[in-house]
Amino acid sequence: MSTAPDAQLQRWQRFRNNRNAALAAEHGWLTLTSFQWLESQPSAVDLVPGLWSTDGTTAALAAGAADGLTLVETGDPVDGTITAQLADEESLMWVQFGGPDGRQVVVELAMRAGKYAIRTRDSQSPVFTEFDGVPTFDYRPDFVVEARFEAFAEPEDVPIATANPLVDGVHRSVGELVFRLPGKDHEYRLHAEEEKLGALTVTFHDETNGDSTDEWRKVSTARPRPDGTVVLDFNRAINYPSAFTPYGTCPMPVKNNSLDARIEAGEKQPNP
């Protein structure tokens, strides 16, 4: 195993520090404590006051002042019925309650697979309060490879599964990243999605999944250079939120985004 130059290692350590800080954000992914679909009739739900419902296009919450719910955006109390509308895959941090400041639990309204659901985000969740960073492999310079981006003529929407078996997803593939791995004599081709500023993200399986790593991970690159090349650094492979919580709806890899190699770089399976 080769040794990373100091500057390369320091950049990775800064990346890790920023990653752990982002996960430790207030009411972030580590605070999820439930995922519940809304019914057509006003109904009580677990962990949250009020009566919740949807007519398919609008979500509604009926609550009284004594329930202690306030709007996240304004802090105004909920006393009566409030409604909201979302498009598919949108989320809204809608109401909050509990704790000394009335903000311990934030209720996220979400539309997934064309249906409304709520997720509770509790700042006292043990997953959050006991978090001390994601375990990782040691830095591996040999898992920093150059890849070639081959763009599709037009983006392709590929149906995929997600971490929630009741929610189907779509991967908008903009092209393939083509590369080789140390010790392997063949090329790999991974479907990529485009992110902000032209960056690329690939979601992939490898042979460490279910052993030392979660069932799948993702890694992002910078925008391709003018000649179409990018640096694909598997030391920056990270878990999706569904690795930390059973309440995620995170996308699985497209069918052929699997590597017949042990990518012993990047994030490991989170500590229980």
N, C-alpha and C positions, 0 to 999 in steps of 0.2 A: 504494500500500500504506500503510495507516494505521499510526501509531506506537502501541505499547502503553503505557498508563500504567505508571509505575515499579512500583507495588504489584502490578499484574497480571503484569508481567514477572518480578518477584522471586518471586512464588508459583510461576510456571512453572519458574524456575531451581531452586527448591528441589525441585520435583517431579522434574526431570531429575537432580539430584544423588542423590536417593533411589533413583530408578530404576537409575542406573548402579551405585550401591552394592549394590543387591539382586542385580543380574546378576553382580557380582564376588564373591558369597558362595562360601564354601568348598564344593566338591562340588555347585555349582549347575548350571544348564542349560549353561553354557559349558564344562563339563568332560566332557560326554558323548563317548565314543569308540567305542561299539558298541551295537547292538541285535540280540539273537539270540533266536530262538524255542527253547524247550526241546523235546527229543525224548522219546519214550516209553522208550527204552533209555538207561541211564547212559552219557553221552558227554562227551568233552572239548569245550571251547568255546574260542573265540579269546580271548586276553588274560587269562584267569583260570585258576588251578589248579583241580583237582578234577574230579569227574564229576557232571554235572548231568542231571536227568530230571524227568518229570512223568507222573502217571497220569491227568491231566485235571482232578482236583480238588485234588491236593497236589503241590507242588514239592519235590524232594529234592536235596541236595548231599552227596556222599560225598568226604571228604578226610582226609588224615593230618596230624599235627602238623607234619611237615616241609614241608607246602605253605604254611605261614605265614598261613593264613586265621584271622581272629578275628571274633567277632560284633560288629557295630557297637554294639548296645545295651549289652553288658556288657564287651566286650573279651576274653571267654573264647575260648580257642583251639578251632578246629573239629578234632576228632579222632574220626572215625567218620561217621555219617550224620545229618544234621539235615533237618527238614522244615518247611514253612510252607504255610498256606492263605490265599488272598486272594479277595475278591469282584471282579467285573469293574470295571475302572478304578482299582482300588486299587494302591498301590505300597508297598514295604517296603525301606528301606535295610538290607540284610541282613548282608553280610559285607564285610571290608576286608582289604587286604594291601599290602605294598610300601613302599619309602621308609624313611628312618631311623626313623620312628615307627610303621611298620606300617600307616599310614593313607593312603598316597598314592592308592590306588584303592579306591573304595567300589563294591560291586556292588548295584545296585537290582533287586529282584525285582518284576515287574509282571505284572498280568493285563490283557490287551487283547484285545478281540473274543472273549472267552471262552477265551483261550489264555495259557499262561505264557511269559514272556520275561524276559531279563535285560538290563540296560544297565550298562555300566561308566562310572564317573565318575572321571576321572583328573585330579588337581590339577596335573599337569605337562602337560596338554594345551595346545598352542600357542594354540588359540582362547582359552583362559582366561588363560594367562600373558602374552599379548600384547594383551589387551583394554585399551583406554583410553577407553571410552565409546562409545555408539551415536551415529552422525551423525544430525543432525536438520535440518529446515528452520528458518529463522529464525521467531521468534514472529509469528503472523498474527492480530491481533485480529478480522479479518473472518471467521475460521473459528471463532469462538465464537458459536454460534447458540442461540436458544431453541427447544426442542422440546416437543411435547405427547405425553404417554404415554397410549396407548389400550390398556388392559388387555383381554386375552381373558377370557371368562367362566370358562374353565378353561385351564391350561397345555396347549400342544400339543407333542407329541414329534415332531420333524421329522427324518427320516433325513438324514445328511450324510456326505460323504467326509472323510478326514483327510489329514494330511501323509504317512502311510504307506498305500500303496494296498491293503495287506492288512488294514487296520483300518477298519471302518465306525464311524461315530459317530452320536450323537443330540443334537440341539439342542432344549432345552426352552424353547420360545418362550412367554413370559408375556404378550406384547403387542407393540405396534409403537410406535416413536418416529417422530413425524410432524413434518417441519420443511422449511424452504426454505434454499437456499444463495444467497450473493450472486451476482447475474448470471444466475440461473436463474428461469424463470417457472412452475415446477411444484413440487408437493410431493413429498417423498421419504418412503417408509415403510420402516423397517428393523426386522426382527424383533429382539427383545431377550431376553436371559436375565437372571434375577434372581440377584444375588450376595448377600453378607452385608449385613445391616441394610437390605435393600430396595434397594440400589444396582442399577443396570442396566448391562449390557455388550452392545455390538453389535459383531459381527464383520463386516467389510465389504470389498468390492472397490472400487477406483476406478481412474481412467484413468492414474494414475502407476505402477500395479503392473507389475513387470517392467522398468520404466524407472528411475525414481529410488527406488522403494520395492519391498518384497518383494511376493509374490503376493497377500497379504491382510494386514490389520491389525485391531486391535480398539481400541475406546475405551469408557471407563466413565463413568457419570454418578453423581451422588449420588442418594439416594432422591427420587422425585418429590415436589414440594410438594403441599399439600392440593388445589390446583387442577389437578394433573396435569402441571404444567410442570417441565422440567429444563433445565439448561444443558448443552449438548453441545459440548464443547471439543475440536476435532480437533487442537489443538496437543498434546493428551495421547494421541494415537493411538500405540500401541506395537506392536512386532513380537511375534509368538508365538515360543517357543523354536525352532521349526522354521526360522526365518529364520537362526539361528546355527549349527544343527547338522542333519545329515541323519538324526539318530536320534530325532527327536520324533514324536509321534502327535497333533499339534495339530489341532483342529477347523477345517474350512473353513467359509466363510459358507454360510448357507442360500441356496437358489437365487436369490431375488430381492433379496438384500442387496448390490446393485451400484449405484454412483453414476456417472452419466454426467458426471463432473466430475473435474478434476485437484485432488485434495486435497493441495496442497503445504504441508502442516503435519504436525507430529509426526515420528515416526522415519522415517529413510530406510533403504535397504538397508544392512545391516552391511558394514563394510569387510572384504575377504577376509583 
